Amino acid sequence: MSLPVPNVQELARACHGTDGEIPDRYVRPEVAADEAIGGRDINSAIPVIDLAKLLDPQSSQEECAKLGSACQHWGFFQLINHGVPGEVISDTRRDVTEFFRLPLEAKEEYSQLADGLQGYGHSFVFSEEQKLDWGDLLYLQLRPNESRDMRFWPEQPTSFRSASRHKNTIFQVSSIMVMLPGDIWTCSFWLHQSEIQNTSTCVFVRNSIERFSSETAKVARCLLKFLAIDMGVDPESLLEKFRGEPQSMRANYYPPCRQAGKVLGLSPHCDATGLTLVLQVNNVQGLQIRKEGQWLAVDALDGALVVNVGDILEVLSNGRYRSIEHRAVVNPEKERISAAVFHMACRNAMVGPLPELVKDDGKAVYTSMVFEDFMKRFFSMKRNGRGGVEGLMI
């Protein structure tokens, strides 16, 4: 999937960001030419959506209209009062930060394989001449459970995952999340028969990423329901496209660079997702979105989730909502860390305009294809702004 490249965190330490020491493959002349507008300007600030107001019958209609407008005109919004417990947010922040602060040798135990995406490293490096991003990542499949490869789930910090039995034998656990009365979540589990012989007691401690996955999946489900209402379609017809709630996470680490104006933490791109939810792990800003040809800096609110429309939702909405090009810049003095959770369509879903949007003299703007083919097409293409989704237009 991606060619091996040097670890940027170690490279940053070695070169100290001095002008002549940045390898040419990281130098991006276009960064200085595309200076962004500050995100604190009221005219350039992305919309803020309040999930509590969406759920309140007295304010739901008005807030739902704001949500639809944000997805239609911006493709991005910040979500407050999202219901993800503060403890889950703080634990996720702590564990992601601690992972990237491990020694390189410890992190490399979870390095990506040559033919895979999961693990520690980089992504979308297809040639030796390609310009590189100033950042490292940890990519994990979260849902459904059978898509997880626990080889890439770090054992440090220990709260990332913890599954053990007596005599300290580690085994793989498959979990089922069950909703109980009172909205209390619990977990049941099973093991392969060969692994539980002579075992009377097993302990499965839900870790920070597991809890973050569960909570953000609920948020995404809720947002999709209200977006269906905004589009005037049956919520179940949209939710069915995301049956099983496939989900992955990309934790990003962008080291500081004294010549920050010459590098990019993450190249301009659109997400091949339904929805992407981003948690700012530390208080260093760097996300920028492209609107009307201008890069706008996103000033992420503390504790908020930054949400963006992906290519899949743009196609399903028949272009009503927009998947917007975005990028990440780096800070000259401070590291920046973020965690993006990607909510995908299910494997056999047909990705195309929802029939309800085109049945009454409507015209499909995009071609339709099975999700697997959609993703094969995405990974076979060079990342080039909105080229991926625009290439699906009829």
N, C-alpha and C positions, 0 to 999 in steps of 0.2 A: 504493500500500500504506500510506503514512504521510504525513501532512501535514508540511511543513517547520516546524521550531521553532528558536529560538536555540541557539547552541552553548553548552553548560553550562560547559565549561572556561573560556571567555572570560567568561561571566556571573559565575562564581565569582571571577575575578580582579577584575572591575569592582566588584562589590558587597561584597567582602571578608566576606561572610556576616553582615553586621550585621542586626539585628532588623528594621528598617523597610525594608530594601532588597531583601529576598527577594520576587520577584514572586509575586503571589497564586496563580498557577497551579501553583506548586511547593509551597505550604504544605499540609501534610497533618496535620490535627488528630489523626487516629487514631494517629499514631506515638507520641505521649506516653502515650496511654491503653493502648497495647499493649506495655508494657515487657517485654523478653525476659529469660528465665532464662539465667544464665551457662553457657557450654558446658563449663567446666572441672568443673562438678559431676558426679560420677560417675554420678548418676542421670539426668542430662540429656545426657550425652555420646553422640553417635551411634556406632554400632558401627564397629570397625576390622577390616577383612578383609585377610588376608595372601595375596597371589597365589602366593607361593612355596610356601606350605603347601597351597594348592589343587592345585598341580602336583606335589606330593610324594605318591607313593602311600601313604606311611605316615600322612599327616595329611589327605589329600584328603577323605575321607568326613566327618570332623568339621568341617573348614573349610567344606565345601560346605553342611552343615546350618546353620552360622553365617551363610553368605551368604544362604541362603533365608530364614532368620529375620529378617535385617536388611531384606530387601526386603519381607517380609510385614508386619512390625511397625513399621518406620521409613520405608521407602521411600528411605532415604539411608544411605550408609556411606562411610568413608574407606578407600582402597585403598593399602596399602603394599607394598613389594617388587614393584611392578607391572612392572618390566622395561624401562620407558622409560629409555634411557640418560641419565645426568646431564647430558651435553653437550647433548642435545636439549632437556631441561628448561631449562637455563641459557640456551641460544641463543634459545629461544622467549620466555623472560622478558625477555631483553635487547631483542629486536627489537620486541616489543609495547610495551614501555616507551618505546623510542626513537621509535616511530611517534607515540605520543600527545604526545611532547615536541616534535614538529615545530611550526613556526609554523602558525597556523590556515590561512593561504593554501595551504600545502603539503598539509595534510590535506584541504582542500576540493577538491583535484584529484580525489579519489576519492569525492566525495559521491554518495549514493544518487540514483537517478533517481526521478521522481515515481511510476512504476508498478512499482518494484522494491524488493527487500530488500537486495541486495548493495551494499556500499560503506560509507562513513562517514556517520554521522548518528544517527538515532533510529529506533524502530520502534513500531508499534501506536499511532500518534497519529491518531485518526479524526475529531476535532472541535475547534473553536476553544475550547470550554469545558472540555475534558478536563484533568484534573490531570496534570502532567508529572513525569517522573522526573528526579532530580538526577544525570544521567550522560550520557555520549556512548558510541558504540559503533562498531566496525568489524565488519561481517558479510560473510563469504566462503563461497561454496560450494567445498568441497574435493574431494569424490568423488561420482560418477565424474568423470573428467577432463573430459568433454564438458560438464559442468554449470558449469565454471569460466568466469568472465568476467574475463579478465586486465586489463581496464580498471580494475578495482577492487583489484588486487593492488599494494600500494605499491612503488614503486621505491626508496623510502627507508624504513628503512635498506636498503642494497643487499643484505643477506643475506636479506631477505624473499623475493626471487626474483632469479634471475640467469640469463638465457638470451640468449646472444649468439653472433655469428659474426664472421668477419673483417670489417674495415672498420667495426666497431661497429654493425652493423645489428641491430636488435632484431626478433625474430619470435616468434610463438606456438608453443609446443612442447606436444605431447600426449605423456604419458609412460605407460609400462607398468611396473609393479613386478613383478619376477621373483624368486622364491625359488630360491636356488642351494644346493647341498649345504653343510652346515655352518651353515645359517640365515644365510647372508650375502645381503644384499639389494643388488640392482643396479638400474639403470634403463636401458631402451632408449627410443628416441624416433623420431618421424617428423615430417616437415614436408610441407606442401602442395607439389606439384610446382613451382608457379610461384615458390615462395619459395626453392628450393634450386638453381636454375640457376646454374652457374658457381661453386658453393660446394663446396670440397673438405673443409673441416674445420669442424665445429660443436662447441660446448662447452655442455653443460647442467650447471650446478652446482645440486645439490639444496639448497634453501633451508631455513630453520628451520621454516617452517610446513608445507612438504611433508613433512619428516621427522617433525614432531609429528603430522601427519595419519596417516602410515603407521603409526607406533608405537601411537597410541591406537586405530586401527582394529583392530590385532591384540589389544589389551587387551579391547576391547569384544567381539570375536569369542570370546575365551576365556571371558569372563564369561557370555555368552549360552549357551555350551556347558554350563557348570556349572549355570546356572539351569534349563536343560532337564532335566539330571540330577536336580536337586532336585524338579522338578515331576513326574518320572517319565515324561517324553516323549522320543521320539527326538530327539537334538540336531539332526539334519538338518532335521526338520520345523520347528523354530524358526529355525535359521539360514537356511533357504530364504526366510523372510519378509524377511530383510535381504540378499538376494542382491545382489552388487555393492557392498555396504557404503556406501550413500549417507551422506554426512557433510557437515556445515557447521560453521563456527566463528563464535562471537561474542566478540570482545575488548571488554571493558567498562572504561570509565574513569569513576570516581566522584570528582569534585573534593572537597576538604575544604569544610565549611560550618560556620561558628562556631555557627550555630543548627541543629545536626544533628538535634535532636529535633523539628524542624518539617518535615523533608523526607524523601523516600525515594529511594535510589539506583535501586531497581528495585521496581516494584509487585508485590504478592502475585499469584502465578500458579502454574500447573502447566505442565510441558513436554509438548508434543505430539510426543514422541520415543519411541524404544525405550529407550535409555540416554543419559544426559548425563554427561560427564566434565569436571570443572572443575579447572583449575590455578590456584592462588593465585599471581599473578605477583609481588606484593610481600608483605610480612609484616603487612599491615594487614587485620584481620578485618572482617566485615560481613555474611556470609551468615547468614540465620536461617530455620528451618523451623517449620512449624506442626504441633504434635502435641497431640492431645487438647485443642484450643482454646487452647493456650499457645504463644507464640513462644519458640523455643529458639535461642540463639546457637551457631553452629558454630565451634569453635576448630580451624581447619584445621592439620593437622600439616605441618611443613615437608617439601616434596618429595612429599607424598601427593597422590593424585587424589581429589577428592570426587565420588562417583558417586551419581546418583539415578535412580530408576525414572520413566519417562515414561508418558504416557497410553496409548501404543501397547502397551507391555509389560503394563500393567495389564489392558487388554482381552484381549490374547493369553493371559494367564494366567487369564482368567475371574475376575479380582478377587483372586486369591491374593496378588499383589504390588500395592503401592499407590503411585500417583503422588501425591506430597505437595506441598501448597502451600508455597511459599517466597518469600522477598523479600531485598532487600539494603538495609542501612542505611549511612549515610555517617559518616565520622570528622570531628570538629570541627577537627582540625589537620593530618591527613595524607591524601594521595590514596590511593585503593584501586584496584587494577588486577587483573583476572582474565581468564581465557580459558576459555570453555565450548565443548566440542566435542559436537555433537549427532549421534547415530547413529540414522538413520531407516530405516523400512521401504522396500523397493523399490517402484517406481512402480505396478506391477500387482499388488502383494500384497493379499490379502484380509485386512483388519484385523478380526478377530473371535476369539472363544474358539477355541483350538486344538482340532480335532476329538477328539483323544485325551483331552482333559479332560472331554468331555461325552458320549462315546459310550456309557458304561455307566451308564444311568439318571441321568446328570448333566444339569443344566439350565444352558443358556447365560444368563448374567447380562447380557450386552451384545449389542447388535445388531451385525451384520457389514456392512462396506462396503469398497469398493476404496480403497486408500491415497489416491489422488488426491481422491476425494470426502471422505475423512476430513480432509484438509488444507484443502480448500475450506470445509468446515464450521468448522474451527478458525479460519481467518482471517476468517470472516464473523461470528464471535461476539465479544462484548465479553469481555475477560479478567476473569473473576470467580471466583477461587479454583478449586475443583474442579468448577465448573459445566459445563465442557466434557466431561469424561469421565463425570460423573454423568448428563449428558443423553443418553448412549448406553445407559443401563441400561434393560433391558426391564421 
